[in-house]
């Protein structure tokens, strides 16, 4: 039976009842009666083609219970919003440390590529206050030094409303909040952070990067999805690809006629070296009793998997265990809300 893919809000998709048994280091979350848990906005579904299993370079484990290499709690997918923020902060701190403290010597070294990084982490909702809260949670507590002093962080917001919310949210004196398109703070900052940009502003972002070079630039939660980047054109697509993803995760649901299983696509460059971090696909194990409902890693990708590639992995996984597999449904990775991504203990 053919599978289908729909981009949906994660409220309905990521609430595994036994998530704690796999992520034993997790902490309690807030009440599900709060707005954090209640959101029903449906995102526009894309048009996708079906990809036959033989056309993808995917290694599917024969058993869902396959154990990945031993990991510490800090390597595991996040089980709370706070933990996701801490992981994103750690990956950025590691990634930015070297370029901040090893400046290029003009005329001495061969021209090097500007350090560019990308973080994708769900927000509570799409409001300016929620976006400002998320970004301030990451950068207010980040440990970035340049020549022994706190690095100055220039944050460029999509509009003045969000910039004003950020002014109320931030506590750090090492942060300056500005609006995307303004060049006033480029000479001041040691790191530039572009927050939630639309694809129609890529030319502005490219100009900012050129004016900020050789200092590092970070992009947080771009509004376009990863599968939309192939439609941006060669120049814009190449520019977007120059931002290395150091932290990202996406909620998944495999939906059958009689059951649903949850999962996640996850990447975490803890050591600040994206080349060392693979993209992992984890799926909730079926069945009750001991170990039932745990998230198990079923495959890894060296490059970011497309929606179709992940769909193929999960469809084959479900079809191998059940003849009644109906569909695989996805959460939009970069801008999905955090409402249903973390289970309540």
C-alpha positions in Angstrom: 0.0 0.0 0.0 1.5 3.4 -0.9 2.5 5.8 1.8 1.8 9.5 2.0 3.6 12.3 3.7 1.9 15.4 5.4 3.6 18.2 7.2 1.7 18.7 10.5 1.9 20.4 13.8 3.7 18.1 16.2 1.0 18.5 18.9 -0.6 15.3 17.5 2.7 13.5 16.6 5.2 13.4 19.4 3.9 12.3 22.8 5.4 8.8 23.3 4.0 7.4 26.6 7.3 5.6 27.4 9.8 8.1 26.2 11.2 8.3 29.7 12.4 4.6 29.7 14.9 5.4 26.9 15.8 8.9 28.0 16.1 8.3 31.7 18.0 11.5 32.2 14.9 13.6 31.5 13.3 16.1 33.8 9.6 16.7 34.5 7.7 19.0 32.2 4.9 21.5 32.7 1.2 20.6 32.8 -0.4 19.5 29.5 -3.2 22.0 30.3 -0.9 24.9 29.5 -0.7 26.5 26.1 2.6 24.7 25.6 0.6 21.5 24.9 -2.4 22.9 23.0 -2.1 23.9 19.4 -4.0 22.6 16.4 -2.8 24.6 13.5 -2.3 22.3 10.4 0.5 23.2 8.1 0.1 23.1 4.3 1.0 19.7 2.9 3.6 19.5 0.2 3.4 17.5 -3.0 5.9 14.7 -3.0 6.7 11.8 -5.3 7.0 8.2 -4.1 10.6 6.9 -4.0 11.1 3.1 -4.4 13.2 1.5 -1.7 15.8 0.4 -4.1 16.7 4.0 -5.2 17.9 5.1 -1.8 21.2 4.4 -0.1 19.7 3.4 3.3 20.7 0.7 5.6 17.6 -0.5 7.5 18.3 -2.6 10.7 16.5 -5.9 10.7 15.2 -5.4 14.2 13.8 -2.2 15.8 15.6 -3.2 19.0 19.0 -2.7 17.4 21.2 -0.9 19.9 23.3 2.1 18.6 26.8 2.6 19.9 27.0 3.5 23.6 26.2 7.1 24.3 26.1 9.4 27.3 22.9 11.2 28.3 24.2 14.4 26.7 24.3 12.7 23.3 20.7 11.5 23.3 17.7 13.3 21.7 16.1 15.9 24.0 13.3 14.9 26.3 12.4 18.5 27.3 12.4 21.9 25.8 15.1 23.0 28.3 17.3 20.1 27.3 17.0 20.9 23.6 18.0 24.5 24.3 21.0 23.3 26.3 22.1 20.9 23.5 21.7 23.7 20.9 23.7 26.1 23.1 26.5 23.5 23.6 26.8 22.8 19.9 27.0 26.5 19.1 29.5 27.2 21.8 31.8 24.5 20.5 31.3 25.5 16.9 32.0 29.2 17.5 34.9 28.9 19.9 37.6 28.3 17.3 36.7 31.0 14.7 36.3 33.5 17.5 39.8 32.9 18.9 41.7 32.0 15.8 41.3 35.1 13.6 42.7 34.9 10.1 45.8 36.9 9.3 45.3 39.1 6.3 47.8 38.3 3.5 49.3 35.4 5.5 46.8 32.6 4.9 44.9 31.3 1.9 41.4 32.7 1.8 39.2 30.6 4.0 35.4 30.2 4.0 33.4 32.3 6.5 32.2 30.1 9.4 28.4 29.7 9.0 26.2 27.6 11.2 22.5 26.7 11.4 20.3 25.7 14.3 16.7 24.3 14.0 14.8 24.0 17.2 11.0 24.1 17.7 9.4 27.2 19.3 6.3 27.1 21.6 4.3 29.0 19.0 4.9 31.4 16.1 4.4 34.6 18.1 7.2 37.2 18.4 7.3 36.7 22.2 7.9 32.9 21.8 10.6 33.4 19.2 12.4 36.0 21.4 12.1 33.7 24.4 13.7 30.8 22.6 16.6 32.7 21.1 17.3 34.6 24.4 17.3 31.2 26.2 20.0 30.0 23.9 22.2 33.1 23.8 21.7 34.6 27.2 23.4 31.5 28.8 26.0 30.8 26.1 29.6 30.8 27.0 31.5 32.6 24.2 34.8 34.3 24.7 37.0 36.4 22.4 40.5 37.4 23.7 39.4 36.6 27.2 36.2 38.8 27.2 32.6 37.9 26.4 32.0 37.8 22.7 29.6 40.5 21.4 26.6 38.9 19.7 24.6 40.8 17.1 21.1 39.4 16.7 19.1 40.3 13.5 15.4 39.9 13.9 12.8 39.6 11.0 10.8 42.7 12.1 10.7 45.5 14.7 7.9 43.8 16.7 10.1 40.8 17.4 13.1 43.0 18.0 11.2 44.9 20.7 10.2 41.6 22.3 13.8 40.5 22.3 14.8 43.7 24.0 12.5 42.7 26.9 13.7 39.1 26.9 17.5 39.5 26.9 19.5 40.1 30.0 23.0 40.0 28.6 24.9 43.2 28.0 27.0 41.4 25.3 23.9 41.2 23.0 22.6 43.8 20.6 19.2 43.3 19.0 18.7 44.8 15.5 16.4 44.4 12.6 17.4 42.3 9.5 18.6 44.7 6.8 20.3 47.1 9.2 24.1 47.4 8.9 24.5 49.5 12.0 25.8 46.7 14.3 28.0 44.9 11.8 31.2 46.6 13.0 30.3 46.1 16.6 29.5 42.3 16.7 31.9 39.4 16.9 29.1 37.0 16.0 26.0 37.7 13.9 22.8 35.7 14.4 20.0 35.8 11.8 16.7 34.7 13.3 13.7 33.2 11.4 14.4 34.6 7.9 12.1 34.2 5.0 13.5 32.8 1.7 12.7 36.1 -0.1 15.3 37.8 2.1 18.3 35.6 1.2 19.9 38.4 -0.9 19.9 40.6 2.2 21.4 37.9 4.3 24.1 37.2 1.7 25.0 40.9 1.8 25.2 40.9 5.6 27.5 37.8 5.5 29.7 39.6 2.9 29.9 42.7 5.1 30.5 40.6 8.3 33.2 38.4 6.7 35.4 36.8 8.1 33.4 36.8 11.4 31.0 33.9 11.9 27.3 34.0 11.1 24.6 31.8 12.6 21.1 31.2 11.2 18.3 30.1 13.6 15.0 28.6 12.4 14.8 29.6 8.8 11.2 29.8 7.6 11.7 27.4 4.7 11.8 23.6 5.1 14.8 21.6 4.2 13.1 19.9 1.2 12.2 23.4 -0.2 15.9 24.3 -0.6 16.1 22.6 -4.0 13.6 25.0 -5.3 15.6 28.1 -4.3 17.8 28.1 -7.4 21.5 27.4 -7.8 22.9 30.6 -6.3 20.5 30.9 -3.4 20.5 27.1 -2.7 24.3 27.1 -2.7 24.4 30.0 -0.2 21.9 28.3 2.1 24.0 25.1 1.9 27.0 27.0 3.2 25.4 27.1 6.6 26.4 23.9 8.4 23.7 22.4 10.6 25.1 21.9 14.1 21.7 21.2 15.8 18.4 20.0 14.4 15.5 17.6 15.2 12.2 16.8 13.7 9.2 14.9 15.1 7.8 11.9 13.2 4.7 9.7 13.2 4.2 6.3 11.6 0.5 5.8 11.3 -1.2 2.4 10.8 -4.9 1.5 10.8 -4.8 0.2 14.4 -1.7 1.9 15.8 0.7 4.8 15.7 4.3 5.0 16.4 6.4 8.1 17.2 9.9 8.9 16.1 12.5 11.6 15.5 15.2 12.8 13.0 18.0 14.2 15.0 21.5 15.8 14.5 23.7 17.1 17.3 27.3 18.3 16.6 28.2 18.3 20.3 31.9 18.8 19.6 31.3 21.6 17.2 32.4 19.6 14.1 29.3 19.0 11.9 31.2 16.4 9.8 31.3 14.2 13.0 27.6 14.3 13.5 25.3 12.0 11.5 21.6 12.3 11.0 19.8 9.7 13.1 16.3 8.3 12.6 14.7 7.0 15.9 11.4 5.2 16.1 9.3 4.1 19.1 9.4 0.4 19.7 6.0 -1.4 19.5 4.5 -3.6 22.2 3.9 -3.4 25.9 5.9 -4.8 28.8 9.6 -4.2 29.5 11.2 -2.0 26.8 7.9 -1.2 25.0 7.6 2.3 23.7 11.3 3.0 23.8 12.9 5.1 21.1 15.4 3.1 19.1 17.8 4.2 16.4 17.0 2.4 13.2 19.3 4.1 10.7 21.8 6.9 10.1 22.5 9.2 7.2 25.8 11.0 6.5 23.9 13.7 4.7 20.6 15.3 5.6 17.8 12.9 4.5 15.0 14.2 2.4 11.4 13.7 3.5 11.0 10.9 0.9 14.1 9.1 2.2 12.9 9.1 5.8 9.4 8.1 4.6 10.9 5.1 2.8 12.8 4.0 5.9 9.7 4.2 8.1 7.3 2.7 5.6 9.6 -0.3 5.1 10.0 -0.7 8.8 6.3 -0.7 9.4 5.5 -2.9 6.4 8.0 -5.5 7.7 6.0 -5.8 10.9 2.5 -5.1 9.9 0.4 -5.5 6.7 -1.9 -2.6 7.7 0.6 0.3 7.5 -1.4 3.3 6.3 0.9 6.3 6.1 3.9 8.1 7.5 3.4 11.7 8.7 6.0 14.3 9.3 6.5 17.5 11.3 8.1 20.4 9.5 11.6 20.5 10.9 12.7 24.1 11.0 9.6 26.0 12.1 7.5 23.3 13.9 6.2 24.2 17.3 7.3 22.4 20.4 3.8 21.8 21.7 3.9 18.0 21.2 7.6 17.3 20.8 8.2 16.4 24.4 6.3 13.8 26.4 4.9 14.4 29.9 6.4 12.2 32.6 
